Amino acid sequence: MNSTLPLILAGPILRKATSKDLVFWLATSEPLQGSFTLFSQQGALFQSDLSQCQQIRVGQHAYVVLAHFQGEFPTHLALSYEFDTQHGPLSSLNPHLLYEDEVRPQFTISTKADYILHGSCRNPHHPSQDALVQADKKVSIQSLETRPDMLLMSGDQIYADHVSTPMLDAVIQIIERLGLYDEEFEQAPFNSASELYQHPDCYCGRERLLPNSEKQRSLLTRWLPNPQVPIFSSRESENHLISLAEFMAMYLLTWSPVVWSLVDVKRIQSNRFEVNGQTLSTEWQSKWDEDLPHLQGFIDGLPSVARLLSHIPTYMIFDDHDITDDWNLTIGWEQAAYSNLFSKRVIGNGLIAYWLFQGWGNEPDNFNSEFLGVANAYFDQPSLKHQNQFIDYLYRFEKWHFCIQTTPKVVVLDTRTRRWRSESRMNKPSGLMDWEALIEFQQELMHQDKVIVVSAAPMFGVKFIEALQRGMTNLGYPLLIDAENWMAHPGSANTLLSIFTHTKTPSSFVILSGDVHYSFAYDIKLRYRKSSPNIYQITCSGIKNEFPEPLLSACDYMDRLLYSPRSPLNWLTKRKRLKIFKRKPDNNSAKLLVNSSAIGELHLDPHGKPESITILTGRGDSVSFPSIDSR
């Protein structure tokens, strides 16, 4: 036990709230003891012993706790909760989690999904403002009964492949302070994680440590010398996370203001400290100075973010940056990444951390005794053998997707691990879901009159940008501009469109997506069908990220010019069976794409159709996408 560490390092995050299940996620510095109590306005309703929670030790002074309580819980009623721990009640230990006039965190269990917050892409050192802070401000002035039913985070909750140097220094400080586990590596330029932290290239030089593979060549270039190319394609991989401890520390620092109290801030504020006996170059000192104020703004907003996540049921699904850029983009990328033991370990570490910090809380029943047995074999006895066995198991695992049984039903898709791989070219983008996964998706839609689908990437993107991506793919550079969209693979594209045109699918679809770092909204109808389902796609991204300007403005203009509703170019796309109407934002701009960090706000009517589509920007502005009057 280390009495100098706070007991609750991060959380609680309210992960799931139904009439039968309450799920909270926490990170603690010692095993959690005491009791959990659920209150109504009349008094205590439910109590449980915290020692019965699932607790996984991940370091000398670090535990990940999944507090899963089962019972008969009232819906649409004001509730509050308390964790009475061995060091006192949560409300006293972490008072920043309480809204004004609260004694304990309050919430409701809603059976509906007619008011949703949604977004993706939260990069701590990006210059934009954190939109989750604005979401917390709004929730703080809402009455309990008018708060959002849930928060859906659709990918890139961390940026494992794009880490600022001051953030990496904080990560390594937290690893040391919490005693997060060391690990062994194979086929790497170091033997262990502790050796990595002492390596001269640990800071600002990891692109020299990460593995390479031979470039795939055509028949015309086979006679030329074969150059080595990086397996990890991120163009900003100088501080790419590598060890499992780094991934875990990154999550803690992304979610919790408490963990930042353990960081030597004076060291972070100085870019000229010695790193393993060396000082940073002038170039990287300048970059440090550039990133630090943006990171400091992110840190300042963390109490608000932690408060929001403790009050609103929050569901999460991964996208590529949670692991690494272009994760599973092509079969060629997969073969290179998984045939190298070092790159396979880095990706596996990202998956382990995703499960611990995100996936586990979405639907605990997806992770059965067999899964937990393999996980506990590693965490009970960390070793090279057990870590490799756990990672191999995760690579075979196929239940990252989940459903939220509300009205309407929410179907959250895994678009990263069950890909429809191209059979024609190794560097051609894979489909985001394979045939089997799409058929399972269709089964979830059967007998539903309305549904919300969460896809990390937009199902229907900006056609001009998709055309650019297709052009780069044809030239052999799919990784250059992330040529990843639902329409890039004929098999998955046609199967997806067939699902929408099937007569037994819901009459109202709402698709929520992110990934692209700008926001837009589409209304979609089937051509030549009187009884077309109502399809709406709402894209909000990023929570703390934006698209480069003036590039996005140019793409917006070209898309409006070349792909207007009456343009014959639409007939050259895979979506020719659909009519897509683009909603115009009410921000006094001719642009249809809004380039601002933002969190989406969606209100649905009783039929599952949008009553209002709005984004709340990181600056606190509200931008609406009004309905289209005539179609």
N, C-alpha and C positions, 0 to 999 in steps of 0.2 A: 504494500500500500504506500502511496505517495501522497501525504497530507497536503502538499503544496499545490496539487492539481485540483481543479474543480471537478466535482463528481460528474456532472452532465456536461460533456464536451460539445455536443450538438443535439438539436432537437429539444423536445419531441416534435416530429413531423407527423401530422395526421395523414395517414396514407390511405385508409379505407374506412368507410362508415356506412354500414347497412343495418337493417333491422336484426341481423344475426351475427355480424362481425364488426368489431372495432380493431383497427390495426394502427399502431404507432411505431415509429422508428426513432431510435436514439443511439448516440454514441456516448460511452461513459469511460471513466478512468479506472473503475473497479467494478466488480460484479454488483449489479443493482439489487438492492434488498428493500423490503418495505411492502407497501400496498398501493394499488390503484383503486380509486373510487370515482364512480360516475354519479353525478348529481342532477336532479331536476329541481325546479323551484320549490318543491315540497320537501326535498331532502335527499339522502343517499338512495340510489336505485340499485347499484351494483358495486361489488368489491371483489378484488382478486389479489392474490399474493404475487408480488413482483418476482420472487425467486423462481416462479414457474415459467417465466418468460424465456424464450430462446435467446441465449446469450453466447456469442462467439468471441473468444479472445483472439485479438489480432496483433497484440503487442504486449510489452511488459506492463504498460499502464493504459491499455486501450481495449475496449469491448464494443462490439456492435450488437445492439439489442433489438429484437423484434417482439414487441408487446402485442400479442394477438389474443383478444378477449372475445369469447363466444357466449351468446345468451339471447335473450329476447329484449331488444332495445326499442324504445318508442321513437317513432318518426315524426318529423315536422313539429318538434317540441324543443323548447329552450333547454339545453343541457350544458353542463360544465364538467371539467375533470380535474383531478389532482393526483400527482404522483407523490406519495409520502415516502421519502427515501430514508436511508440510514443517516443522511446528513441534513434532513429537514424536507419540507414540502417544496415542490417545484416552484410554486408561486413566490417563495422566498429566495430560492437559490437563483432563479433566472427571472427577475421581475420585468425585464425588458420584453417578455413574451405577453404581457398583459396590456389590453387596451384600457383607456381611461375608464374609471369606475368599475373595472372588473376585479373580482376577488380571485377568480380562477379563469383559465381559458374557456370560452364559451363556443358552442357550435350547435348545429342541428344535423340530424340524419335525414337527408332528403331522398325520396323515392323518385324524384324528377331530375331531368337534365335539361331544364329550359332556361337556365342562366349559367353560362360557362365562361370562365377565363381560360385563355389558351395562348401558347407561344412557344418559341424555341430559340436556341442560339444565344447563350449567355456567356460572353467573353469578358473576364474580369478586367483586363487592361485596355479594352476598346474605349475610344474617346467618348462614345455615346453614353447616355444616362441609363441606369438600371430601371427598366419599366416595372419590375416587381415592387420597387419602393413606391411608385405611384399607385399600384394596385393595393398595397397595404394602406396608403392614405385614404383611398376611396372606401375600402372595407371598414376603416376605423370610424367613419361617419354614417355607415349604413346600419339600420336596425337589423337585429339578428335574423328576422324572417325574410329580409330582402337581400341578404348576402348571396354570393354565387353558390351554386350547388356543388361545384368542383373546380379545380384548377388542373388543366391538362398540359403537361410539358412534353412536347413532341420531338425532343432530340437535342443533342449538343448541350446538355446540362453542364458539362465541363468541356474544355478544349485541351485534350491530352497532347495534341500535336502542335499546339501554338501557345507556349507558356512564356510569359515574360520572365526576365532574369530575376527581378526582385521577388516575384511569386515563387520561382524555383528555389530561391534562398529560403523563403518562408517554409516551403514544403520540406526541405532538408532539415531545417530547425525543428519542425514538428515531429519528423521521424525520430530525431534524437531525443526530443523531450518526452515523447510517449513510448519510446522504445519499440517502435513498430518493427516487425520481424525482418531479419536479414534473409537473403535467399542466394542460392547458387545459380550460375548461368553456364550454359553450354554454347559453344561456337561464338563466343563473345570476346571482345578485347579486354575483358576483366573477368575474374572468377566469381565475384559476389557483388551484392548491392553495396555493401560497405566499401568495397574497393572502387566501385563506380563513383561514390561520393568523394573519394580522394583523387580521382583521375584528373589530370590537367585539362581534359576536355569536358569535364562534368558540366561546367557553365559555358554556354555560348558556343559549344563545339560538338554537340552530340551528333550532328550530321556526319561527322567523321567516325563516330563509334557505331552508328546503325549499319545494318548489313546491306550488301549490294547483291545483285544478281546479273547474269548475262542478259543483254538486251535481246528480245525476240527479233529475228531477222527474216526478211522475205527471201525468195529464191534469187532475186537480183543482187542482194547485199550479202549473201551467205559467204562469199569469197573474201569479204573485207574483214579486218580485225574486229573482234567482238568486244565492244566497250562494256565496262561494268556500270550499271545504273542503280540508284538507290531503290530498295524495295519499298520503303516508306516515301510516298510521293509528295508529302507536304512541303511547300516551299519555305516554310518557317519552322523547321524542325530542329533548330539549334538547341532547344531545351525540351525536346520531346520526352514525355514521361516514359520510363523504362521499367522500374521495379514496381512490384505490387504495393509496397509501402508508399511510393510516390503517388500512385493513383489514389490510395486511400487518404493520404494527407491532403491531396488536392480537393477531394470531396469535402473534407472537414473545413478547409479554408474557404471554400466556395459557399458554404451554407451557414457557417457559425461565427458570430462575433466573439464567442467565448474562446475559441481556439486561437484567435488573433492576439488575445491577451497573453498567450504563452510565447509569442514571437518577440525577439529582440528588435523592436521597431527602430531603434537608433542605428542598428546595423543595416536594416532595410533602407533607411533614409540616406545612408552613405554608400555611394557607388564605388568607393575607392578602397574598400576593405580587401584584405588579402584572401584570395581563394586558393587553398592548397599551396600556399607559399607564393602565389602569383597575383598580380593586380590585373584587373580587366583592361583591355585595350581602350584607347580613346574612343573608338567607334562604339564599343559596347557600353562604355560609361555614358556616352551621349544618349544611346538608346534607353539605358536605365533611367536617366533623367526625364526622358520623354514619357516613359510608361508609368513612372511612379505616381504622378498626380492622378492619373486615371484609375490606377489601382487603389489609391487612397480614397477616392470618391466611392469606389465599389465597397471598400471596407466600412466606410462611414454609413452605408445603407444597409449593412447586414442585420442590425437589430430589427429593422422594419421587415426585412425579408424573413427572418426567423419567426417573427410574430405572425406574419401572414400564413406561413406554412404550418404553424401550430393550430390554426383556426379553420382552415379550409381543406377539405379532403383533396389530396394531391396525388395524381397518377402520372407515371413517367414511362417513356419508351426511348430507347437509344436511337442515335443516328451515328454517322461516321466519326465525328470529332470526339464522341465519348470514348472511342477506341483509337482511331487514327484516320487521317484524311483518306478518302477513296477506298475505305474498307470494303473488300469484296466487290469492287467495281467491275472487274473483268475476271475471266477464268485464268488469264495469264498472270494477273496480280495475285490471285489465290495460290496458284501453283508455286510462284516465287516465294510468297510469304510463308506458306505452311510447310515447304520443303526445307526451310532453314530453321534450325532449332532456336536461334536467338530471336528472330522476328516472330516465330510462333509463340514464344514465351511472352513477348511484349503484348501481343494481341490477347493472349490468354489472361495475362494480368489485368488488362482492361476489362475483360469479361467477368473475372472474379469480382473485381471492384464494382462493376455495374450491378451484379447480382446482390452483393452485400448492401450497397447504398441506394439502389433504385429498384431493381426488378423484384426483389423479395417481397417488398411491401405492396406491390400492385395486386397480386393474387397469391397469397401464401400457399394455397392448396395446389398450385402448379408445381411446387417443389416438395416432392414426396419424401418418404423415409429413405429411399435409395439415393436420391439427390443429396439429402442432408448427411447421409452416411459417408458419401465420398467427400463432401465438404469438410465434415468434422474429422475425417481421417487425416486431412492435411493440417487443419488448424490445431488439432490436438497434438500433432507431431510434425511440425513443419520440416520438410525434407525435399530434396530434389525429386525423389521418386513419387512422393505423395502429391507434390505440386503438379508434376507432369500428368499424373493420373487424373487429377481434378480438371486440368485444362483439356485433356482428351475427352473427358466426359462432357464438358461444356460445349465442345465443338460438335458433339452428336446431339445435343439437347435441342428440342424443337417446340418448346412451350413458352417462349418469351412473349408471345401475343396473349391478349386477355380481353375479356368483356366486362363491362360494368352494367349490372342488371338494373338499370333505371328505365324511366319512360321519358324520351325514347331510349332504346338500348344503345350503348356506346361500344363500338368494336374497335379495338386498338391493334393495329397491324405491326408485325415484325417485317420490315422491308430490308433487312440487312443480312440475315443468316440463312434464308431459304430461297436462294436466288435461282432464276431460270437462266442457266448458263448458255452462252452462245455456242452453237455447234459449227459455225462457219469460220470464225476468226478468234484467235486467242485474246486479242486486244479490243474486241467488240464488247460494248457494255452489256452486262447481264440484265435480265429482267428483274424487277424489284421483288417479285414473288414468283415461285415456280408454280406449275400447273396444280400440283397437289395442294399447296398452300392456298391458292386461289379458290379451289373447290371447297376447301374447309371454310374459307371466308364466305363463299356463297351460302353454305349451309347455315352459317350464323345469321344470314339475312332472311332466310325463309320464315314465313308466317309473321313477319314484322310489317306493320303498316308505315312505320317511320324509324329511321335509324341515323345515328351519328357515326361516321367512320373517321378514325384518326390515322393519317398517313404522314410519316415524317416529311416526305417530299410531295409536292403538289401532284395530284393525278393529272390535272390539266394545267400545264405551265404556260409561259409566255412563248408564243409560237416562234417569234423571231430569235429568241435566245435558244430555243430548242433546235432551230435550223443551224445556228452557229455551232452548237454542240455536235450536231450530226455531221457538219462539215469537218470539224476537227477529228471526229472519229474516222471518217472516210480517208483522211490524210494520215491516219495512224497515230493520233495523239489524243486519245479519249481522256487521259488524265489531265491534260493541259487546262481545260476549262470545266472539269468535273462533268463530263457528258453523261449525266445520270438523271433520267426521268422515266416516267411510266411508258412513254411512247417510243423509247429508244430500242426496245426489243419487241419484234413482231408478235411472238407467241404470247407474252404477258400482256401486251397492249390489246390484242384481239380478244383474249380471254376476259380481260377486265371490261372491255366494252360490251361483250356478250352478257356479262353479269348485269350491267345496267339495263340492257334491252330485254332481259328475261321477263316473262309475264308474271312470274311469281315473286319477284323481288319487291321491296317496299315502294310505296307510292311517293315517299318523300325521303331523299338522301341529303344529309349535310356532311360535307367532307371538310375536315379541319386539317391544315397542314402548315408547315413552316419551312425551314432549311435555307431558303433563298436570300434572306436578309433584306426583303422588302415585303410590302403587304398589298394585297389586292383581293377582289371578290368577283366571282362569276356566277351567273344563272345559266343553267344548261338544260336544253330540251332535246328530245330525239326528233330527228327529221322524219317526216312521212308517218307520224303516228299520232292519232287523236288522243289516245290515253297515255301520253308520255308521262313518266314519273317526273316529279319536281326534283331537280338536282341542283345543289348549291355548293360551290367550293369557296372556302374562306381561308386565305393564307395570311398568317401573321408571323413576321420574323424581321429582326431578331429581338429578343428581350433586351440584350445589350450587344448589339451589333448592327451594322448598316452596310449597304452595298457601295462600292466606290463610285464617286461622282467625278466627272460628268458622264461616265460610262452608262449608268443606269438610265439617265435622261435620254441618251442617244438610242438605247435599246427600246425604251418606251415609245419614242417618236417613230422609229422604224416599224415597230409592231403595229402601231395605229395606222401607219401609212400602208403597209403591205398586207396586213391581215384584218382589215375591216370586215364586218359581217357579210358584205357583198363581194368581197375579193375572191376571184377565181383561184387564188393560191390556196385557199382553205381546202379545195378539193384534192390537193396534193398531199394532204396530211392524213394520218391514220384516224383522225376524228371527224371525217367527212359525214359520218352518220349523225353527228351532233350539231346543234346550233348553240353557239356560246355567246352570251350577252355579257359584256363587261360593265360592271357597275362603276360609276364615276364618283370618286370621293368628293366630299363637300368642303375641300380645303382651298377653294378658289384657284385651282390649278388645272391646266389642260391635261396634265399627266394622269394616267390611270394607275400607276404604281406609286405607292407612298414609301419614301425612303427615310425611315426614322425608326429608331429603337422603339418598341411598343409591345404591349400586351393586348391580346384580342378580347373583346367582350361580345358575347353572342346571347341574344334573347330569342327564344322560340315561342311560337304560338301553340295552342293545343294540338294542331295538326302536324307539328314538327317543322314548320316553315319559319324562316327568320322574320321576327318582328323588327329587330334592329341588328345591324352589323356595325360594330364600332371598334376602333383601336384607341387605346389610351397610351400616348407616347411617353417616353422617358422624361420629357420636359414638362409633362402634366397637361398637354393639349389633348383634346378629343377630336378624332376624325371619324366621320360616319360615311358609310357606303349606302346611300338611299336606294330603295327598290326601284326597279325599272318599270315605268307605268305601262308601256305598250310593248307587246312582243309579237 
